[in-house]
Amino acid sequence: MLIGIVAGVLIVAALSYVTGLTKLTGSSFGSSTEYKSAESAAAPELATGDCINSAPLKLNELRGRVVLIEFWTFGCINCRNTLPFIESWHDRYQDKGLTVIGVHSPEFDEERKVENLRREVTSLGIRYAVVTDNDYQTWNAYHVEAWPTSLLLDKQGRIRWMHEGEGGYDEAERLIQKLLAENGTKPLNN
Protein backbone atom coordinates (compact mmCIF):
# COMPACT_ATOMS: atom_id res chain seq x y z
CA MET A 1 0.00 0.00 0.00
CA LEU A 2 2.80 2.40 0.88
CA ILE A 3 4.41 1.72 -2.51
CA GLY A 4 1.12 2.64 -4.21
CA ILE A 5 0.90 5.96 -2.34
CA VAL A 6 4.52 6.85 -3.12
CA ALA A 7 4.01 5.91 -6.77
CA GLY A 8 0.85 8.04 -6.92
CA VAL A 9 2.64 11.07 -5.45
CA LEU A 10 5.49 10.67 -7.93
CA ILE A 11 3.08 10.39 -10.87
CA VAL A 12 1.17 13.52 -9.81
CA ALA A 13 4.43 15.43 -9.33
CA ALA A 14 5.71 14.33 -12.74
CA LEU A 15 2.46 15.26 -14.45
CA SER A 16 2.41 18.63 -12.72
CA TYR A 17 5.92 19.36 -13.93
CA VAL A 18 5.29 18.19 -17.50
CA THR A 19 1.98 20.05 -17.91
CA GLY A 20 3.27 23.24 -16.34
CA LEU A 21 0.75 23.05 -13.50
CA THR A 22 3.44 23.98 -11.00
CA LYS A 23 4.06 27.25 -12.86
CA LEU A 24 0.35 28.06 -12.93
CA THR A 25 -0.20 27.30 -9.25
CA GLY A 26 2.97 29.11 -8.24
CA SER A 27 2.04 32.22 -10.21
CA SER A 28 -0.92 32.97 -7.92
CA PHE A 29 1.63 33.64 -5.19
CA GLY A 30 3.43 36.18 -7.36
CA SER A 31 6.81 36.50 -8.98
CA SER A 32 8.48 39.69 -10.14
CA THR A 33 11.24 40.64 -12.52
CA GLU A 34 12.77 44.11 -12.64
CA TYR A 35 14.92 45.16 -15.59
CA LYS A 36 17.51 47.89 -15.85
CA SER A 37 16.81 50.26 -18.73
CA ALA A 38 19.81 48.96 -20.68
CA GLU A 39 18.56 45.38 -20.62
CA SER A 40 14.84 45.99 -21.10
CA ALA A 41 13.06 45.39 -24.37
CA ALA A 42 10.75 47.79 -26.14
CA ALA A 43 7.15 46.95 -25.35
CA PRO A 44 5.08 45.52 -28.20
CA GLU A 45 2.20 47.69 -29.38
CA LEU A 46 -1.25 46.83 -28.06
CA ALA A 47 -3.43 44.89 -30.48
CA THR A 48 -6.59 46.54 -31.69
CA GLY A 49 -9.55 45.91 -29.42
CA ASP A 50 -12.63 47.64 -28.08
CA CYS A 51 -11.66 50.44 -25.71
CA ILE A 52 -13.61 51.16 -22.54
CA ASN A 53 -13.18 54.40 -20.58
CA SER A 54 -10.90 55.93 -23.23
CA ALA A 55 -10.23 56.55 -26.87
CA PRO A 56 -8.03 53.94 -28.58
CA LEU A 57 -4.52 53.97 -27.11
CA LYS A 58 -1.19 53.54 -28.89
CA LEU A 59 1.90 53.01 -26.76
CA ASN A 60 4.07 55.10 -29.07
CA GLU A 61 1.73 58.04 -28.35
CA LEU A 62 2.31 57.55 -24.62
CA ARG A 63 6.09 58.07 -24.79
CA GLY A 64 7.11 60.40 -22.00
CA ARG A 65 4.65 58.72 -19.63
CA VAL A 66 5.09 55.68 -17.40
CA VAL A 67 2.61 52.98 -18.41
CA LEU A 68 1.22 50.24 -16.18
CA ILE A 69 -0.34 47.40 -18.19
CA GLU A 70 -2.51 44.99 -16.23
CA PHE A 71 -3.54 41.74 -17.92
CA TRP A 72 -6.73 40.59 -16.26
CA THR A 73 -10.14 39.02 -16.72
CA PHE A 74 -13.23 39.95 -14.73
CA GLY A 75 -14.01 36.39 -13.62
CA CYS A 76 -10.63 35.91 -11.94
CA ILE A 77 -10.64 36.41 -8.16
CA ASN A 78 -6.88 37.07 -8.13
CA CYS A 79 -7.44 39.85 -10.68
CA ARG A 80 -10.20 41.35 -8.54
CA ASN A 81 -7.86 41.30 -5.55
CA THR A 82 -5.32 43.45 -7.43
CA LEU A 83 -7.90 46.06 -8.55
CA PRO A 84 -7.80 48.27 -5.42
CA PHE A 85 -4.04 48.71 -5.86
CA ILE A 86 -4.26 49.39 -9.60
CA GLU A 87 -7.10 51.89 -9.08
CA SER A 88 -5.20 53.57 -6.26
CA TRP A 89 -2.10 54.05 -8.44
CA HIS A 90 -4.26 55.38 -11.27
CA ASP A 91 -5.88 57.92 -8.94
CA ARG A 92 -2.65 59.03 -7.25
CA TYR A 93 -0.24 59.11 -10.19
CA GLN A 94 -2.19 59.81 -13.40
CA ASP A 95 -1.58 63.56 -13.13
CA LYS A 96 2.09 62.90 -12.36
CA GLY A 97 2.69 60.94 -15.57
CA LEU A 98 1.25 57.42 -15.10
CA THR A 99 -1.16 55.84 -17.58
CA VAL A 100 -2.89 52.62 -16.53
CA ILE A 101 -4.20 50.25 -19.19
CA GLY A 102 -6.18 47.15 -18.31
CA VAL A 103 -5.84 44.53 -21.04
CA HIS A 104 -8.85 42.25 -20.65
CA SER A 105 -7.88 38.78 -21.91
CA PRO A 106 -10.91 36.57 -21.22
CA GLU A 107 -10.76 33.11 -19.77
CA PHE A 108 -14.42 32.13 -20.30
CA ASP A 109 -16.91 32.69 -23.13
CA GLU A 110 -19.10 35.15 -21.17
CA GLU A 111 -16.02 37.32 -20.58
CA ARG A 112 -15.56 37.73 -24.35
CA LYS A 113 -18.79 39.73 -24.70
CA VAL A 114 -18.02 43.45 -24.66
CA GLU A 115 -21.39 44.28 -23.05
CA ASN A 116 -20.51 41.96 -20.12
CA LEU A 117 -17.10 43.59 -19.79
CA ARG A 118 -18.61 47.09 -19.87
CA ARG A 119 -21.07 46.09 -17.13
CA GLU A 120 -18.24 44.66 -14.98
CA VAL A 121 -15.97 47.68 -15.51
CA THR A 122 -18.81 49.93 -14.32
CA SER A 123 -19.72 47.61 -11.44
CA LEU A 124 -16.10 47.41 -10.28
CA GLY A 125 -15.68 51.20 -10.52
CA ILE A 126 -12.74 50.99 -12.93
CA ARG A 127 -11.94 54.47 -14.28
CA TYR A 128 -8.75 53.76 -16.20
CA ALA A 129 -8.54 52.57 -19.81
CA VAL A 130 -9.52 48.98 -20.56
CA VAL A 131 -8.94 47.34 -23.93
CA THR A 132 -10.28 43.96 -25.04
CA ASP A 133 -7.88 41.22 -26.08
CA ASN A 134 -10.34 38.48 -27.05
CA ASP A 135 -7.95 36.87 -29.53
CA TYR A 136 -4.93 37.05 -27.14
CA GLN A 137 -2.76 39.01 -29.58
CA THR A 138 -1.50 41.37 -26.88
CA TRP A 139 -1.29 38.53 -24.32
CA ASN A 140 0.92 36.52 -26.71
CA ALA A 141 3.02 39.52 -27.76
CA TYR A 142 3.94 40.08 -24.08
CA HIS A 143 4.40 36.33 -23.40
CA VAL A 144 1.86 36.43 -20.57
CA GLU A 145 1.13 33.10 -18.90
CA ALA A 146 -1.17 33.91 -15.97
CA TRP A 147 -3.87 36.23 -14.68
CA PRO A 148 -3.16 38.77 -13.37
CA THR A 149 0.12 39.93 -14.88
CA SER A 150 1.33 43.50 -14.47
CA LEU A 151 4.01 45.30 -16.46
CA LEU A 152 5.57 48.72 -16.02
CA LEU A 153 6.94 50.56 -19.03
CA ASP A 154 9.35 53.46 -18.69
CA LYS A 155 8.95 56.77 -20.49
CA GLN A 156 10.77 55.40 -23.54
CA GLY A 157 8.29 52.52 -23.83
CA ARG A 158 10.64 49.82 -22.51
CA ILE A 159 9.49 47.02 -20.22
CA ARG A 160 11.07 47.66 -16.83
CA TRP A 161 9.09 45.35 -14.54
CA MET A 162 6.83 42.33 -14.81
CA HIS A 163 4.86 40.60 -12.08
CA GLU A 164 2.69 37.47 -12.31
CA GLY A 165 -0.03 36.87 -9.75
CA GLU A 166 -1.06 38.86 -6.73
CA GLY A 167 1.32 40.77 -4.49
CA GLY A 168 4.41 42.81 -5.19
CA TYR A 169 2.42 45.98 -4.45
CA ASP A 170 5.13 47.79 -2.48
CA GLU A 171 7.69 46.88 -5.12
CA ALA A 172 5.37 48.12 -7.90
CA GLU A 173 4.68 51.44 -6.20
CA ARG A 174 8.37 51.99 -5.49
CA LEU A 175 9.15 51.41 -9.15
CA ILE A 176 6.26 53.63 -10.33
CA GLN A 177 7.71 56.45 -8.23
CA LYS A 178 11.23 55.76 -9.50
CA LEU A 179 10.16 55.74 -13.17
CA LEU A 180 8.07 58.89 -12.72
CA ALA A 181 11.10 60.65 -11.21
CA GLU A 182 13.14 60.02 -14.35
CA ASN A 183 13.32 63.03 -16.70
CA GLY A 184 10.78 63.70 -19.42
CA THR A 185 7.27 63.20 -18.02
CA LYS A 186 4.60 63.99 -20.60
CA PRO A 187 1.52 65.77 -19.19
CA LEU A 188 -1.85 64.08 -19.20
CA ASN A 189 -4.07 65.20 -22.07
CA ASN A 190 -7.72 65.11 -21.07
Summary of the structure (lengths in Angstrom):
residues: 190
radius of gyration: 18.2
end to end distance: 68.9
largest distance: 69.0
contacts: 562
relative contact order: 0.22
helix: 45%
strand: 19%
